[in-house]
Structure formats: structure tokens, C-alpha cells
Amino acid sequence: GSYESTKGGFILTSKKDVLTLLELDKNNLINYTVALATSKKELQEAKKKLGIKSNVFSQLNNTKQKSKPKEYFLRHPTSEFHKNNVGKIVFFSEEPVIGKEDKGLIKNSFKVGEEIWAIA
């Protein structure tokens, strides 16, 4: 499982089999990922698995870093569709059934008068 700080904003979890501390914003967007380990060698391997190139201090001080794609911490996904579309708004031509979304009903454009359904 995962453990959340009592004041919120921090999650201790396992990500790619690495003990990880995540700092989240109010929308569960991951601001920082910190690998945790018991030895320097283990830490280097963990950082490599997670794709972390900088150390904790440069992350926290916002030292120049290449921008990464946004990633959200997902607490309770309702379906595989939800996992794949977290942080997005998806539009449908008919009312979607939560947990059983039909990808065939997804639409990107609508005409005046058509019903629009969305999941955010």
C-alpha cells in the first residue's frame, strides 16, 4: 500500500519496485519524486529505474531541469480507462458508464445541438 502524510501532500509508496516519496499538489499532480534506499549503490539503481537524474536538493531548490510530462498519483482508479486518461477531459457522444467506458463513443468534435457527455 501507500502511506499519506497527515497534513497531505506527501505519499510514501512503491513505484517500479522502488521505495519512493512523492510530493503532490492539491490535484494529485506529482511535483517531485524522491527515491529512498539504504545504500548509495541501491540509491543509484533506484534513481535509474525511476529516471531521476538530479538529487533531492536540486529538485527541491528548482535547479534547472528538463521538463517531464505531467504525472498524477492515482488513488482509486475506477477502470483501466480511468488510469490511462487521468488528468484529461474525455468527451463522449452518449452517456458513458463509469468503469465500463466505451472507447467507440469518444468524440473530438460536435455539431450544434448534439449532446455532449464528458468525464474529467
N, C-alpha and C positions, 0 to 999 in steps of 0.2 A: 504494500500500500504506500500511500503518500502521507506526509505529515505537514500540516499547515500551521504557521505561527499564529498565536492567539490574537495578535494585532493585525493579522492578514499581510499579504504582500510577499511572503516567503514560503516556499514549498520545498521540503526535503523529499526527494523521490529517486527512483532508479530510471535512468534513460540510457538506452543501448547498453544495458548491464553495467552502468557506472553510477555510483552514488553521486547525486547531483543536487546542488542548491540552486533554486530558481528564484529570481526576483520578478514579481508580476506587477503590472499596473492594474488599475481598477477594472479593466476589461479583460483581465487574464492574459494580456499580451506579455510575452516573456521579454523583459528588459535585459537581463543578464543571466548567463548560465555559468555556474562555477562547479568544476569537477572536484570531488573530495577523494582523498586517498591516504594511505598510511605510510607510503614511502615515495621518494622522489621518482623512482622508476615507474611505480604504479600510477603516479600522477601524470607523468608524460604519456603513458599508454592511454589513460583515460581521456586526456585532452585531445589526443589524436583521434580516438573513437568519436568524440563529440564535435570535432572540427574546431576546437578552441586554439587559437594561435597566440593570444595575449595572456598575460597573467591577471589575477584578480584585481590588482591595484590599478593597472592601466584601464581595465573595464570600468571600475568604479570612478576613476578620475576622468572618464570620457576621452582618453587619449585617442588620437586619430586611429580609426579602424575602418576597414572596408564594411560597407553596409550589407547586412544579411537580410534575407527575406523575412518578413514578419512571421512569427511563430506564436501560437496560442497554447496555453496549458488547458487541456480539455478534461473537465472533472467527471461528467456523467454523460457520455455520448448516447444519443437515442438510437443511432444506427451507423452503419459504415458510411452512408451518405453524409451524415452529420460530421463524422470525423474528417471526411475529405473536403468539406465545404465550410469548416469553422472560420469565422471572421468574414464571411461573404453574405451577400443577399442574393438568393436564387429565386427567380420568377417562374411561375407555372401558369398554364392555360386553364387548369382546373384545380379545385381544392386538393392539396396534397394530404396524404395520410401520414402523419408523423410516425417515423420509424419504418415506414414502408413506401418511401417516396419513389415515384415512377419517373425515371430519367427521361422517358419519352414525352412527358408533359412539360419539360423545361422549355421556356421560350425566352428569346432575347429581344424581340420587338413585338409591339402590339398595335392594332388599329384602333381608332376612336370608337368607343362603345364596347370593346371587348373586355371581359372580366380579367382582372389581374390578381393573381394569388402570389404570395411571397413567403419565404422562410428566411429569417435573419439569424 
